[in-house]
């Protein structure tokens, strides 16, 4: 309560209506059943796992963070309508998705957080596990782990810690006051580091904004834009890890200060990954168009983005299916990453034929 001072605050307490049961047996993929949501922590792992489940005769929906929202919705609706019987997802499934899930399965109990591989936190386990057991459909929700059951159960049952801080970031008012004394973004970042946060607050690191700023420091882009406008462009929400998108951002910034037309985003559609990056590229283009007040152009690009999302949905089906290998000899499905073009049985028959009639020593 100290964080909100003497303000009028109304607190709502919520509790889970149906129980969660942690299964005592370590989960293996062959245990997967209808109504399961299998959780792992990378796009590649989602696609590989979905392929293995499809090899075993399951119909699978997929959900992961870099998936276009339109595609995610279609994947969810397939599961809700019974066209698929299970889901493979990253922790994106814990972000407010309300689905008829019988059991949440943690195929992994650790994740890469951008810096290192680490064990899941108590809040992460609770957020994801809480998707199990849709009220009105199931009487309880089930949770399974592939390993570390005792430790993960402790994390699930661990009491929540009270919030002690909240993050703050620069506002327009901050920049207005700053510009009375200084006129460069470099000084602003320096002073932001020196600024002491008020009680109960934690400063945003502005790490991504700083990285973008290094690309235009001392250029005409910085010189021709007000600090408020420049920060607005630095703060645009797009994936800075994608080199193509960062280059697109820089080209658009250059076009703005030179009074030229925005360059059109680079679109590729050879495979699923290219389509997903193309979706993001159009999304970044739209951010610029809306910020510049060019709604008419934006309507066109919204349609293009929707078409790309349709392509991503189709590629999910075809590319995951293509991950499924078949024996060149008998046509039997092979395990993922099998490494050989024929199954063990056909290989044994071939060896037997080759050795038949040869003298034994």
C-alpha positions in Angstrom: 0.0 0.0 0.0 3.0 2.3 0.5 3.5 2.5 -3.3 0.2 4.3 -3.8 0.5 6.7 -0.8 -2.8 8.2 0.5 -4.7 7.7 -2.7 -8.2 6.0 -2.8 -7.5 2.4 -3.8 -10.0 -0.4 -4.2 -8.4 -3.9 -3.9 -10.0 -7.0 -5.5 -9.0 -10.4 -4.3 -9.5 -13.4 -6.7 -9.1 -17.1 -6.1 -9.1 -20.2 -8.2 -12.5 -21.9 -8.3 -11.2 -25.5 -9.2 -8.2 -27.2 -7.7 -4.9 -27.9 -9.4 -3.4 -31.4 -9.1 0.3 -32.1 -9.8 0.9 -35.5 -11.3 3.5 -37.6 -9.5 4.8 -39.3 -12.6 7.4 -37.7 -14.9 5.9 -36.9 -18.2 7.1 -38.3 -21.5 5.8 -37.3 -24.9 4.2 -40.7 -25.4 1.9 -39.8 -22.4 0.3 -36.9 -24.3 -3.5 -37.0 -24.4 -6.4 -35.0 -25.8 -6.8 -31.7 -24.0 -3.1 -31.3 -23.1 -1.1 -28.1 -23.6 2.5 -29.0 -23.9 4.8 -26.1 -22.9 8.4 -25.5 -24.0 10.4 -22.3 -24.4 11.5 -21.7 -28.0 9.9 -21.5 -31.3 12.1 -24.3 -32.7 11.1 -26.6 -29.8 7.4 -25.9 -30.4 7.7 -26.9 -34.1 9.8 -30.0 -33.3 7.4 -31.1 -30.6 4.4 -30.5 -32.7 5.9 -32.6 -35.5 6.6 -35.5 -33.1 3.0 -35.4 -31.7 1.6 -35.4 -35.3 3.8 -38.4 -36.0 2.0 -40.1 -33.1 -1.4 -39.3 -34.7 -2.4 -36.1 -32.8 -3.8 -33.0 -34.3 -1.9 -30.0 -32.9 -2.3 -26.3 -32.5 0.8 -24.1 -31.9 1.3 -20.9 -30.0 4.5 -18.9 -29.6 5.5 -15.3 -29.0 6.7 -14.3 -32.5 3.5 -15.7 -34.1 1.2 -13.0 -35.6 -1.8 -12.4 -33.3 -4.2 -13.3 -36.2 -2.5 -16.6 -36.6 -2.5 -17.2 -32.9 -6.2 -16.7 -32.8 -6.8 -19.1 -35.6 -4.7 -21.7 -33.9 -6.6 -21.2 -30.7 -10.0 -21.5 -32.5 -9.0 -24.8 -34.0 -8.4 -26.2 -30.5 -11.6 -24.7 -29.1 -13.7 -26.1 -31.9 -12.1 -29.5 -31.6 -10.3 -29.5 -35.0 -7.1 -30.1 -33.0 -6.9 -32.1 -29.8 -3.9 -30.5 -28.1 -1.6 -27.5 -28.0 2.1 -27.0 -28.1 3.1 -23.6 -26.8 5.7 -21.4 -25.3 5.0 -19.4 -22.1 2.9 -17.1 -24.4 0.1 -19.4 -23.4 0.1 -17.9 -19.9 -0.7 -14.4 -21.2 -4.4 -14.3 -20.6 -5.4 -17.1 -23.0 -8.6 -18.8 -21.7 -8.7 -22.2 -23.3 -10.4 -25.6 -22.5 -7.1 -27.2 -21.4 -7.3 -30.4 -19.3 -3.7 -30.6 -18.4 -0.7 -28.2 -18.6 2.5 -30.2 -19.3 5.9 -28.6 -18.7 8.2 -30.3 -21.2 11.0 -28.0 -20.0 11.5 -26.6 -16.5 14.1 -23.9 -17.5 14.3 -21.3 -20.2 16.8 -18.9 -21.8 15.9 -15.4 -20.7 18.0 -13.5 -23.2 21.1 -13.7 -21.1 21.3 -17.2 -19.6 19.6 -20.5 -19.2 17.7 -20.5 -15.8 15.1 -22.3 -13.9 11.5 -21.0 -14.1 10.4 -18.7 -11.3 7.5 -19.3 -9.0 5.4 -16.7 -10.8 6.1 -18.2 -14.2 5.1 -21.7 -13.1 1.9 -20.3 -11.5 1.0 -18.2 -14.6 1.4 -21.1 -17.0 0.0 -23.9 -14.8 -3.1 -21.8 -14.0 -4.3 -22.3 -17.6 -5.2 -25.9 -16.7 -8.8 -26.9 -15.9 -11.4 -24.7 -17.6 -14.3 -24.2 -15.1 -17.5 -25.7 -16.4 -15.6 -28.3 -18.5 -13.3 -29.9 -16.0 -13.6 -30.4 -12.2 -9.9 -30.0 -11.7 -6.8 -28.9 -13.6 -3.9 -31.2 -14.0 -0.2 -30.2 -14.1 2.6 -32.5 -15.2 6.4 -32.0 -15.4 9.0 -33.8 -17.4 11.5 -33.6 -14.4 12.2 -31.9 -11.1 8.6 -32.6 -9.9 9.3 -31.9 -6.2 11.1 -28.6 -6.9 8.5 -27.4 -9.4 5.6 -28.3 -7.1 7.3 -26.2 -4.3 7.5 -23.3 -6.8 3.8 -23.7 -7.6 2.8 -23.6 -4.0 5.2 -20.9 -2.9 3.5 -17.8 -1.4 3.6 -14.7 -3.6 5.8 -11.8 -2.6 4.3 -8.4 -2.2 5.1 -5.8 -4.9 7.7 -3.3 -3.6 8.4 -1.3 -6.7 7.0 -0.2 -10.1 8.9 0.9 -13.2 8.9 4.5 -14.4 9.9 5.8 -17.9 10.4 9.3 -19.3 7.2 11.2 -20.2 6.6 14.2 -22.6 6.7 16.5 -19.6 10.1 15.2 -18.6 11.5 16.0 -22.1 9.8 19.5 -22.2 11.6 20.4 -18.9 14.9 18.9 -20.1 14.9 20.9 -23.3 14.9 24.1 -21.4 18.5 23.4 -20.5 19.9 20.8 -22.9 19.3 19.8 -26.5 20.9 16.4 -27.1 19.8 12.9 -26.3 23.2 11.8 -25.1 23.0 14.2 -22.2 19.5 13.0 -21.4 20.6 9.3 -21.1 23.6 10.4 -19.0 21.3 12.4 -16.6 18.7 9.6 -16.6 21.4 7.3 -15.2 22.2 9.8 -12.5 18.6 10.4 -11.6 17.6 8.9 -8.2 14.3 7.0 -8.4 11.7 8.1 -5.9 10.7 5.6 -3.2 8.9 2.6 -4.5 10.0 3.1 -8.1 12.6 1.6 -10.4 13.9 3.4 -13.5 13.4 1.8 -16.9 16.9 0.9 -18.3 16.1 2.4 -21.8 18.6 -0.2 -23.0 16.9 -0.7 -26.4 16.4 3.0 -26.9 20.1 3.6 -26.3 21.1 0.9 -28.8 19.1 2.6 -31.5 20.4 6.0 -30.5 24.0 4.8 -31.1 23.0 4.4 -34.8 22.1 8.0 -35.2 24.2 9.8 -32.6 25.6 13.0 -34.1 23.8 12.6 -37.5 21.3 14.9 -39.2 18.6 12.6 -37.9 19.4 13.7 -34.3 20.0 17.3 -35.4 16.7 17.8 -37.2 14.3 16.2 -34.7 13.1 17.5 -31.4 14.0 15.4 -28.4 10.4 14.5 -27.8 9.9 13.3 -31.4 13.3 11.5 -31.5 12.5 9.6 -28.3 9.1 8.7 -29.7 10.9 7.0 -32.7 13.5 5.4 -30.4 10.7 4.0 -28.3 8.7 2.3 -31.2 7.8 -1.2 -30.1 9.5 -3.6 -32.6 12.0 -6.5 -32.3 15.4 -4.8 -32.2 17.1 -8.3 -32.3 16.0 -8.6 -36.0 18.8 -7.0 -38.1 16.4 -6.4 -41.0 14.0 -4.5 -38.8 16.7 -2.3 -37.3 18.0 -1.4 -40.8 14.4 -0.7 -41.9 14.0 1.7 -38.9 17.2 3.5 -39.8 16.1 3.9 -43.5 12.7 5.2 -42.4 14.4 7.8 -40.0 16.6 9.0 -42.8 13.7 9.3 -45.2 11.7 11.4 -42.6 14.5 14.0 -42.0 15.2 14.2 -45.8 11.5 14.7 -46.6 11.3 11.6 -48.8 8.8 8.8 -49.0 9.2 6.0 -46.5 10.9 2.9 -48.0 8.5 0.0 -48.4 9.3 -3.0 -46.1 11.2 -5.9 -47.5 8.9 -8.9 -47.9 10.0 -12.5 -48.3 7.8 -15.6 -48.2 9.9 -18.6 -49.0 9.4 -20.2 -45.6 7.7 -19.8 -42.3 10.5 -17.8 -40.7 10.7 -15.3 -43.6 6.9 -14.8 -43.4 7.0 -14.1 -39.7 9.8 -11.5 -40.2 7.9 -9.9 -43.1 4.8 -9.6 -40.8 7.0 -7.7 -38.3 8.4 -5.5 -41.1 4.9 -4.5 -42.2 4.1 -3.9 -38.5 7.1 -1.5 -38.1 6.1 0.3 -41.4 2.6 0.8 -39.9 4.0 2.2 -36.7 5.7 4.9 -38.8 2.6 5.6 -40.9 0.4 6.0 -37.9 2.9 8.2 -36.1 3.1 10.4 -39.2 -0.7 10.5 -39.4 -0.9 8.7 -42.8 -4.0 6.5 -42.1 -5.0 6.1 -45.7 -1.7 4.3 -46.6 -2.0 2.4 -43.4 -5.3 0.8 -44.5 -3.5 -0.8 -47.5 -0.6 -2.1 -45.4 -3.0 -3.5 -42.8 -4.5 -5.7 -45.6 -1.0 -6.8 -46.6 -0.2 -7.7 -43.0 -3.4 -9.7 -42.8 -2.5 -11.7 -46.0 0.9 -12.4 -44.5 -0.7 -13.7 -41.4 -2.8 -16.1 -43.5 0.4 -17.3 -45.1 2.0 -17.9 -41.7 -1.1 -20.0 -40.7 -0.8 -22.2 -43.8 3.0 -22.5 -43.4 2.6 -23.8 -39.9 0.6 -26.7 -41.3 2.9 -27.5 -44.2 6.3 -26.9 -42.6 5.5 -28.9 -39.4 4.2 -31.7 -41.7 7.4 -31.5 -43.7 9.4 -32.1 -40.5 7.9 -35.6 -40.5 10.3 -38.0 -42.2 9.1 -41.2 -43.8 11.1 -44.4 -44.5 12.2 -44.3 -48.2 11.7 -48.1 -48.4 8.3 -48.8 -46.7 6.9 -45.3 -46.1 6.7 -45.7 -42.3 7.0 -42.4 -40.3 10.4 -41.9 -38.8 11.2 -40.2 -35.5 12.4 -36.6 -35.7 16.1 -36.2 -36.3 16.4 -39.9 -37.0 19.4 -39.4 -39.2 18.8 -42.2 -41.7 16.5 -42.4 -44.8 15.1 -45.9 -43.9 13.7 -47.4 -40.7 15.5 -50.0 -38.5 13.3 -52.8 -39.9 14.0 -52.0 -43.5 17.7 -51.6 -42.7 17.8 -55.0 -41.0 16.1 -56.6 -44.0 18.7 -55.0 -46.3 21.6 -56.2 -44.2 20.1 -59.7 -44.2 19.9 -59.8 -48.0 23.5 -58.6 -48.4 24.9 -61.2 -46.0 22.7 -64.1 -47.3 24.8 -66.8 -48.8 28.1 -65.3 -47.7 30.5 -67.7 -46.0 30.8 -67.5 -42.2 34.2 -67.6 -40.5 
